[in-house]
Amino acid sequence: MNAIQINEAAQALYRVHGGRAEAEAAAKVRENEQRGAAEEAENWRAIQAAIRQVRGPLQS
């Protein structure tokens, strides 16, 4: 995934899940790691990081 796709996915996930978006992305990381899909897991890690930026620093 490129940076634009990652950012778009993060924003979409945040719109749908709100404060749970980061946890949803973390679950996808774990699922993909368990399946042995390293590249997909890495994409989800990047999405998770982008969600932190979308969410902003004041919301934990």
C-alpha positions in Angstrom: 0.0 0.0 0.0 1.2 3.5 -0.7 0.9 6.4 1.8 -2.3 7.7 0.2 -4.0 4.3 0.4 -2.9 3.9 4.0 -4.2 7.3 5.0 -7.5 6.7 3.2 -7.9 3.3 4.9 -7.1 4.9 8.3 -9.7 7.7 7.9 -12.3 5.2 6.7 -11.7 2.9 9.7 -11.8 5.9 12.0 -15.1 7.1 10.6 -16.7 3.6 11.0 -15.2 2.6 14.4 -14.3 5.9 16.0 -12.2 5.4 19.1 -12.1 1.6 18.5 -10.4 2.0 15.1 -6.9 1.6 16.4 -7.9 -1.6 18.3 -9.5 -2.9 15.1 -6.3 -2.3 13.1 -4.3 -4.0 15.9 -6.6 -7.0 15.6 -6.0 -7.2 11.9 -2.2 -7.1 12.5 -2.5 -10.1 14.8 -4.8 -12.0 12.4 -2.4 -11.5 9.5 0.6 -12.4 11.6 -1.1 -15.6 12.7 -1.8 -16.4 9.0 1.8 -15.7 8.1 0.8 -12.8 5.9 3.7 -10.5 6.9 3.1 -7.9 4.2 -0.6 -7.5 5.1 0.4 -7.3 8.8 2.8 -4.5 7.9 0.1 -2.6 6.0 -2.2 -2.9 9.0 0.6 -1.6 11.3 0.9 1.4 9.0 -2.8 1.9 9.1 -2.8 1.7 12.9 -0.1 4.4 13.0 -2.1 6.6 10.6 -5.1 6.2 12.8 -3.1 7.7 15.7 -2.5 10.7 13.6 -6.1 11.0 12.5 -7.3 10.6 16.1 -4.9 13.3 17.3 -2.6 13.6 20.3 -5.2 14.5 22.9 -7.4 11.4 22.4 -6.0 8.2 23.8 
